Amino acid sequence: GIGSLEPCSGNAALEIYSRLWKMDKRSKHQQGLRPEAHTQHEVMQSIRVVLTSGVAGAGKSFSVQKFTLDWAEGLENQDISAVVPLSFREMNLIRDEQHSLLSLIQLFHPTLQKIPAEQLPVCKLLFIFDGLDESRLSLDESRLSLDFDNSPVVFDVTHKSSVNVLLTNLIQGRLLPSALVWITSRPTAANQMPPSCVDRLTEVRGFNDAQKEEYFRRRFPDGELSSRIISHIKGSMSLYIMCEVPVFCWITAVVLENLLTTEQRGELPTTLTDMYSHFLMVQTKRKKNKYQQEHQTSPQELTETDREVLLKLGRLAFEHLEKGNIMFYQEDLQQCGLDVTEASVYSGVCTEIFRRECGIFQKPVYSFVHLSVQEFLAAVYMFHCYSNRKVEVIKDFLENNMENPSLDEFLSRVMEKSLQSQTGHLDLLVRFLHGLSVESNQRLLGGLLGQTEKNPETIQRAIDNLKEINISKGVSPDRSINIYHCLMEMKDLSVHQEIQEFLNSAPWPLCLLFSFPKQSVNTALKQTELSLLTHVRSLNESEGGSFIHFERLKFLQPCFRTGFLNSSPQNHQPA
């Protein structure tokens, strides 16, 4: 008994992604467990509940599909009697209904209609709950509400209850304790799961450096084109980091192929905002070509209809980003002024931006192709509201009474708001907002953003404000990473110079923390190492610039690419 195994539509980048690795991070039985690699077939061995975390687009659902398909074809895990995939996006549609576990299984998997209740405890079942972060099972319809402390107890597989009560009891092992449970989620929602309920936490890491190159070489058989693209992304720290996410590799491929194989002239994108601005324009152009056969229109030209629909999509993206929603239903679209026809044009023809799916109940479900696309369109809408003085939207978001803040004041307030979030759910939105202040992106997006200040002094004040926030607000090292990202989105070259100066002046052991020469910091610095750098810098400053005590770095072990901390402080070579 398995559910339908639809191919991963829209995620062409995952075709190459055949080796999904899981990093063992936590166990309720073993404290301080050392990270260890697992394949997708090893995660269910001698444990009951597995939680797999990974950023949007890293390949979590693909991992579930591969596991299920390998089981169905008799290749792996044949000790399992039945695999029961249940996606949260489909369970959202029955969030107000009462079901027993038996009726829930039979509703989503009609092939199991004849299975008797007494047989469920005898079978070895694996329940796969895909997309914890996509759930709307809570009473406020925006967040998951699995109450592990006060949930009613359910033991009987025929007892009817709400879906979230059933899931809570199944995860805790009170309901069908013989069953295995596998949950996938983005990191923010995964962190809300009590450690006592999870036997193993694993992580889908996305592409490693070799797989990034392999993807582009397989995507573009033309060796010269693939080499130019690879060389370009290696020259941009932001792009190189983001290409760990397979879906971002696909976005990059779409944009750079268009720019390098057409007559267009100009600078290639070097920041995330550059890339997403080009991506939006390329996909809008493709939609027009397919739907209206306007083959001669410049990609830089947006029709009034395009502007209206994209801003409605931006409003949808923005309002639901604040609520934590990444799946939308028809009523959500209508509240943002989108009718079904407009949604159909953008989801049926331009699936690379906005897509429409039908679940088992044939009720359409909408989503952006990737969370970062939602965050980008949310930033476009927010910037448009600022430029066009839609004061109420700005006031509601910033939660203050500023009537007409200058651009640098607006960006500063947005950054301060994002830093108040413990989960970092506004980080990419803020990063895009800073990138949209750059004149080249405003020029590319045309009338979508509206008229804004183009005074270089305003931009410089915004840059200075970011640096001041980083110093004066006592921002924790892990959160201050986004300030560096925002500076890079604004193309402030002093960031790279500052990092290089710090590495040049660092005590000798710090040079061994990185698996590349100091000279290549501008092209190969990875996200984990930037995080590490910030931690090390704060530690160094707290020691008055003196040599950092070796033991103080032990907690940074997961960030290191080498085994430096496992070696002796007297040993100059990484382990």
C-alpha positions in Angstrom: 0.0 0.0 0.0 1.7 3.2 -1.2 0.5 6.5 -2.4 1.0 7.9 -5.8 4.6 8.6 -6.8 4.4 11.7 -8.9 7.7 12.8 -10.4 9.2 16.0 -8.9 7.6 18.5 -11.3 9.5 21.8 -11.6 12.6 20.4 -9.8 14.7 19.5 -12.8 17.8 20.0 -10.7 17.0 16.9 -8.6 17.5 14.6 -11.6 21.2 14.5 -10.8 20.7 14.2 -7.1 20.9 10.4 -6.6 23.0 10.4 -3.5 21.2 12.0 -0.6 23.2 12.0 2.6 21.8 12.3 6.1 23.9 13.7 8.9 23.1 12.1 12.2 22.8 15.1 14.6 20.9 14.0 17.7 19.6 11.0 19.7 17.6 11.0 22.8 19.5 7.9 23.9 23.0 9.1 23.3 24.2 12.6 24.2 27.0 14.2 22.2 26.7 11.8 19.3 29.3 12.4 16.7 28.0 13.3 13.2 27.9 10.3 11.0 26.8 9.8 7.3 23.8 7.7 6.4 22.1 6.9 3.1 18.3 7.2 2.8 18.0 3.4 3.4 19.9 3.4 6.6 17.8 6.0 8.5 15.1 3.5 9.5 17.4 0.9 11.1 16.7 0.1 14.8 14.9 3.3 15.5 11.2 4.3 15.5 10.9 8.1 14.8 13.2 9.9 12.3 13.0 13.6 11.6 14.8 14.7 8.4 15.5 18.4 8.1 16.7 20.4 5.1 16.3 23.8 3.5 13.8 24.4 0.8 14.7 22.7 -2.4 17.4 20.5 -0.9 15.7 17.3 -1.9 13.6 16.1 1.1 10.5 15.0 -0.9 12.7 13.5 -3.5 14.4 11.4 -0.8 11.0 10.2 0.3 9.9 9.3 -3.2 13.2 7.4 -3.8 12.9 5.5 -0.6 9.2 4.6 -1.4 10.0 3.6 -5.0 12.9 1.4 -4.0 10.7 -0.3 -1.4 7.9 -0.8 -3.9 10.3 -2.3 -6.5 11.6 -4.7 -3.9 15.1 -3.2 -3.8 15.3 -2.1 -0.2 13.6 -2.4 3.3 11.6 -5.4 2.5 11.0 -6.1 6.2 8.4 -3.2 6.1 4.9 -4.5 5.4 3.5 -1.2 4.0 4.8 2.3 3.4 2.1 5.0 4.1 3.1 8.4 2.7 0.9 11.2 4.1 1.8 14.8 3.0 0.9 17.7 5.3 -0.3 19.7 2.3 -3.0 17.2 1.6 -3.9 16.7 5.3 -4.5 20.4 5.5 -7.6 19.8 3.4 -9.2 17.7 6.2 -7.9 19.7 9.1 -11.5 20.3 10.4 -12.6 16.7 10.1 -12.6 13.8 12.6 -10.9 10.6 11.6 -9.6 7.4 13.2 -6.1 6.3 12.2 -7.7 3.5 10.2 -10.0 5.8 8.3 -7.2 8.2 7.6 -5.1 5.5 6.0 -8.0 4.3 3.9 -9.0 7.8 2.9 -5.5 8.6 1.4 -4.7 5.1 0.3 -7.9 3.4 -1.1 -5.9 0.2 -1.9 -5.9 -0.4 1.9 -9.7 -0.2 2.2 -10.0 -3.9 3.2 -7.3 -4.0 5.8 -9.0 -4.9 9.2 -8.2 -2.8 12.3 -6.7 -5.8 14.2 -4.1 -6.3 11.5 -2.5 -2.9 11.8 -0.6 -3.7 15.0 0.6 -6.9 13.5 2.0 -5.3 10.3 5.3 -3.3 10.3 4.1 0.0 8.9 6.1 3.0 8.0 4.3 6.4 8.1 6.0 9.1 6.1 4.8 12.6 7.0 6.3 14.9 4.3 6.5 18.6 4.8 5.9 19.4 8.5 6.5 23.0 7.7 3.6 23.0 5.2 1.0 22.1 7.9 -2.0 24.2 8.7 -3.4 21.8 11.3 -3.4 24.3 14.1 -6.5 26.2 15.2 -5.2 29.5 13.7 -4.6 27.7 10.4 -1.1 29.0 10.1 1.1 26.9 12.3 1.3 23.3 13.3 -0.1 22.7 16.7 1.1 19.3 17.9 0.6 19.5 21.6 2.9 16.9 23.0 2.2 17.8 26.6 -1.6 18.1 26.8 -2.9 16.1 23.8 -5.8 13.7 24.5 -4.5 10.1 24.7 -5.5 7.8 21.9 -4.7 4.1 21.8 -7.4 2.6 19.6 -6.8 2.8 15.8 -10.6 3.0 15.3 -11.1 6.0 17.7 -12.0 9.2 15.9 -10.2 12.4 16.7 -8.7 15.5 15.0 -5.8 14.9 12.7 -3.3 16.7 14.9 -4.3 14.6 17.9 -3.9 11.4 15.8 -0.4 12.5 14.6 0.7 13.5 18.1 -0.3 10.1 19.6 1.3 8.2 16.6 4.6 10.1 17.0 4.7 9.6 20.7 4.1 5.9 20.3 0.8 5.6 22.2 -1.1 4.9 19.1 0.3 1.9 17.1 3.6 1.7 18.9 4.9 -0.9 16.5 4.8 1.6 13.6 7.8 3.5 12.2 7.5 7.3 11.6 9.5 9.4 9.2 8.9 13.2 9.2 10.5 15.7 6.8 10.6 19.4 7.4 12.4 22.6 6.8 14.7 23.6 9.8 12.4 26.1 11.5 9.5 23.7 12.0 11.8 20.8 12.7 13.2 22.8 15.7 9.8 22.8 17.3 9.7 19.0 17.7 10.5 17.9 21.2 13.9 16.0 21.3 12.3 13.3 23.4 10.0 12.4 20.5 12.8 12.0 18.0 15.1 9.0 17.9 17.2 10.4 15.1 17.5 13.8 13.5 19.0 13.7 10.0 19.7 16.4 7.4 19.6 16.6 3.6 22.6 18.7 2.8 22.1 19.4 -1.0 24.9 19.5 -3.5 28.5 19.3 -2.5 31.1 21.2 -4.6 31.7 18.3 -7.0 27.9 17.8 -7.6 27.5 21.5 -8.4 29.9 21.2 -11.2 28.4 17.9 -12.3 25.0 19.5 -12.5 26.0 22.3 -14.8 28.1 20.0 -17.0 25.2 17.6 -17.4 22.7 20.4 -17.9 24.9 22.0 -20.6 26.7 19.5 -22.9 28.4 22.5 -24.5 31.7 22.4 -22.6 32.5 26.1 -23.2 29.1 27.3 -21.9 29.2 25.0 -18.8 32.7 26.1 -18.0 31.8 29.8 -18.3 28.8 29.3 -15.9 30.9 27.3 -13.4 33.6 29.9 -13.5 31.1 32.7 -12.9 29.4 31.2 -9.9 32.8 30.4 -8.4 33.6 34.0 -8.7 30.6 35.0 -6.5 30.6 33.9 -2.9 26.8 34.3 -2.6 26.0 32.4 -5.7 28.5 29.6 -4.9 27.0 29.1 -1.4 23.4 29.1 -2.7 24.2 26.5 -5.4 24.3 23.9 -2.6 20.5 24.0 -3.0 19.7 22.0 -6.2 16.7 24.2 -7.1 19.0 27.3 -7.0 21.3 25.6 -9.5 18.4 25.3 -11.8 17.4 29.0 -11.3 21.1 29.9 -12.0 21.2 27.7 -15.1 18.0 29.3 -16.5 19.3 32.8 -16.0 22.8 32.4 -17.2 21.9 30.3 -20.2 19.5 33.1 -21.3 22.2 35.8 -20.7 25.1 34.0 -22.3 23.2 32.6 -25.4 21.2 35.7 -26.5 22.2 39.1 -27.8 21.8 40.8 -24.5 24.7 42.7 -23.2 25.6 43.8 -19.7 26.9 42.5 -16.4 26.2 39.0 -15.3 24.4 38.7 -12.0 26.7 38.4 -9.0 24.3 38.6 -6.1 21.1 36.8 -5.1 18.9 39.8 -5.9 20.6 40.2 -9.3 19.9 36.5 -10.0 16.2 36.5 -8.9 15.5 39.8 -10.7 16.7 38.3 -14.0 14.9 35.0 -13.2 11.6 36.9 -12.8 12.0 38.7 -16.1 13.1 35.7 -18.0 10.1 33.6 -16.8 7.6 36.4 -17.4 9.0 36.7 -21.0 8.5 32.9 -21.4 4.9 33.2 -20.2 4.2 35.9 -22.8 5.8 33.8 -25.6 3.7 30.7 -24.7 0.5 32.4 -23.9 0.4 35.4 -26.2 3.0 34.6 -28.9 4.7 37.9 -28.4 8.1 36.8 -29.6 9.6 40.2 -30.2 9.0 41.8 -26.8 12.1 42.7 -24.8 12.5 40.7 -21.6 12.9 44.1 -19.8 9.3 45.2 -20.8 6.5 44.3 -18.5 2.9 44.8 -19.6 0.5 46.5 -17.2 -1.2 43.1 -16.7 2.1 41.5 -15.8 2.8 44.2 -13.3 -0.7 43.8 -11.7 -0.5 40.0 -11.4 3.1 40.0 -10.2 2.2 42.5 -7.4 -0.8 40.4 -6.4 1.5 37.4 -6.3 3.9 39.5 -4.3 1.1 40.5 -1.8 0.2 36.8 -1.5 3.9 35.9 -0.9 4.4 38.7 1.7 1.2 38.2 3.7 1.7 34.5 4.0 5.5 34.7 4.6 4.7 36.5 7.8 2.2 33.8 8.8 4.7 31.0 7.9 2.5 29.6 5.0 4.1 28.2 1.9 1.0 26.4 0.5 -2.0 28.4 -0.7 -5.6 27.6 -1.5 -8.2 29.3 -3.6 -9.5 31.4 -0.8 -6.0 32.7 -0.1 -5.7 33.8 -3.7 -9.0 35.6 -3.7 -8.1 37.5 -0.5 -5.2 39.0 -2.4 -7.3 39.9 -5.5 -6.1 37.0 -7.6 -8.8 35.3 -9.6 -8.6 31.7 -10.7 -8.0 32.7 -14.4 -4.9 34.8 -13.5 -3.6 32.0 -11.2 -4.1 29.5 -14.0 -2.1 31.6 -16.5 0.8 31.9 -14.0 0.6 28.3 -12.7 -0.3 26.5 -15.9 2.0 28.3 -18.3 4.7 29.8 -16.0 5.1 26.9 -13.6 8.6 28.0 -12.9 7.3 30.9 -10.7 3.9 29.8 -9.4 2.5 26.3 -9.6 -0.8 24.5 -9.2 -1.3 21.0 -8.0 -4.4 18.8 -7.5 -4.3 16.4 -4.5 -6.4 13.4 -4.0 -9.5 15.5 -3.3 -9.0 17.3 -6.7 -8.9 20.7 -4.8 -6.2 22.9 -6.3 -3.2 23.7 -4.1 -0.8 26.6 -5.1 2.7 27.3 -4.2 5.8 29.2 -5.4 8.3 26.9 -7.0 10.7 27.5 -4.1 10.6 29.4 -0.8 13.2 31.8 -2.0 11.0 32.8 -4.9 8.2 33.6 -2.5 10.6 35.6 -0.4 11.8 37.5 -3.4 8.3 38.4 -4.6 7.4 39.4 -1.0 10.4 41.8 -1.1 9.3 43.2 -4.5 5.8 43.8 -3.1 7.2 45.4 0.1 9.6 47.6 -1.9 6.7 48.6 -4.1 4.6 49.6 -1.1 7.5 51.7 0.2 8.1 53.4 -3.1 4.4 54.1 -3.6 3.9 55.3 0.0 1.4 52.6 1.0 1.8 53.7 4.6 -0.5 51.2 6.3 1.3 48.2 4.9 4.7 49.6 6.0 3.3 50.6 9.5 1.8 47.1 10.0 5.0 45.4 9.1 7.4 47.6 11.0 4.9 48.0 13.9 5.6 51.7 14.3 4.1 55.1 13.2 6.8 56.3 10.8 4.9 58.1 8.1 7.5 58.6 5.3 10.9 57.1 6.3 13.8 57.7 4.1 15.1 54.6 2.2 18.0 54.1 4.6 15.7 54.5 7.6 13.3 52.0 6.1 16.0 49.4 5.5 17.4 49.9 9.0 14.0 49.3 10.6 13.4 46.2 8.5 16.8 44.8 9.5 16.1 45.5 13.2 12.8 43.7 12.9 14.4 40.6 11.3 17.0 40.4 14.0 14.3 40.1 16.6 13.2 36.8 15.1 14.9 33.8 16.7 14.2 31.6 13.6 15.5 34.0 11.0 12.4 33.6 8.9 12.7 37.2 7.5 16.4 37.0 6.7 16.1 36.4 3.0 13.3 39.0 2.6 15.6 41.6 4.2 18.5 40.5 2.1 16.4 41.0 -1.1 15.1 44.4 0.1 18.7 45.6 0.4 19.5 44.2 -3.0 16.5 45.9 -4.6 17.8 49.3 -3.4 20.6 48.9 -6.0 20.0 50.9 -9.1 20.8 48.1 -11.6 18.0 45.9 -10.1 15.5 48.8 -10.1 16.3 49.5 -13.7 15.9 45.8 -14.6 12.5 45.4 -12.9 11.2 48.6 -14.5 7.8 49.9 -13.2 7.4 46.9 -10.8 9.1 48.7 -7.9 8.1 52.4 -8.5 10.2 55.5 -8.2 12.8 55.5 -5.4 15.7 57.5 -4.1 18.8 57.1 -6.3 21.0 59.3 -4.2 24.4 57.6 -3.6 24.5 59.3 -0.2 21.3 57.4 0.8 22.8 54.1 -0.3 26.0 54.9 1.7 24.0 55.7 4.8 22.2 52.4 4.4 25.5 50.6 4.3 26.8 52.5 7.3 23.6 51.7 9.2 24.2 48.0 8.6 27.7 48.2 10.0 26.5 50.3 13.0 23.8 47.7 13.8 26.3 44.9 13.7 28.5 46.8 16.2 26.1 48.6 18.5 23.1 46.3 18.9 25.0 43.3 20.3 23.9 41.0 17.5 24.8 37.4 18.1 27.4 36.0 15.7 24.9 33.6 14.0 22.4 36.4 13.3 25.0 38.9 12.2 25.8 36.7 9.2 22.8 38.2 7.4 24.2 41.7 7.9 27.2 40.6 5.9 24.9 39.1 3.3 22.9 42.4 3.0 26.2 44.4 2.5 27.1 42.0 -0.3 23.7 42.4 -1.9 24.4 46.2 -1.9 27.8 45.4 -3.5 29.8 46.9 -0.7 33.3 45.7 -1.5 34.6 46.6 2.0 33.0 43.4 3.3 35.4 41.2 1.3 38.3 43.5 2.3 37.4 43.2 6.0 37.2 39.4 5.9 40.6 39.3 4.0 42.2 41.6 6.6 40.9 39.5 9.4 42.3 36.3 7.9 45.6 37.9 7.2 45.9 39.1 10.8 44.5 35.9 12.4 46.7 33.7 14.7 48.2 30.9 12.8 45.8 28.1 14.0 42.9 30.0 12.4 44.4 29.7 9.0 44.2 25.9 9.3 40.4 26.0 9.9 39.7 26.5 6.2 40.4 24.0 3.4 41.4 26.7 0.9 44.2 29.3 0.7 43.5 32.7 2.2 44.0 34.2 -1.2 40.8 32.5 -2.5 38.5 33.7 0.2 36.5 35.8 -2.2 35.7 32.9 -4.4 35.4 29.8 -2.1 34.3 30.9 1.3 31.4 28.6 2.3 28.4 29.5 4.5 29.6 27.4 7.4 33.0 29.0 7.3 31.5 32.6 7.2 29.5 31.6 10.2 32.6 30.2 11.9 34.6 33.3 11.0 32.0 35.5 12.7 32.1 33.3 15.8 35.9 33.3 15.9 36.0 37.1 15.4 33.7 37.7 18.4 35.8 35.3 20.5 39.0 37.0 19.4 37.6 40.5 20.3 36.4 39.2 23.7 40.0 38.1 24.4 41.2 41.6 23.6 42.7 40.5 20.3 45.0 38.0 22.0 45.4 34.3 21.1 42.2 32.4 21.5 42.3 29.5 23.9 42.0 26.3 22.0 39.2 24.8 24.2 37.0 27.8 23.4 36.7 26.6 19.9 35.5 23.1 20.7 31.8 24.0 20.3 32.4 25.0 16.7 33.3 21.4 15.7 30.4 21.0 13.3 31.5 24.1 11.3 35.0 22.8 10.5 35.8 21.3 7.1 38.9 19.7 8.5 39.4 17.7 11.6 41.5 20.5 13.1 39.9 20.4 16.5 40.5 16.7 16.8 44.3 17.3 16.6 46.6 18.5 19.2 47.1 22.3 19.5 50.8 21.7 19.1 50.2 19.8 15.9 50.2 22.3 13.0 48.6 19.9 10.5 44.8 19.2 10.4 43.8 15.7 11.4 
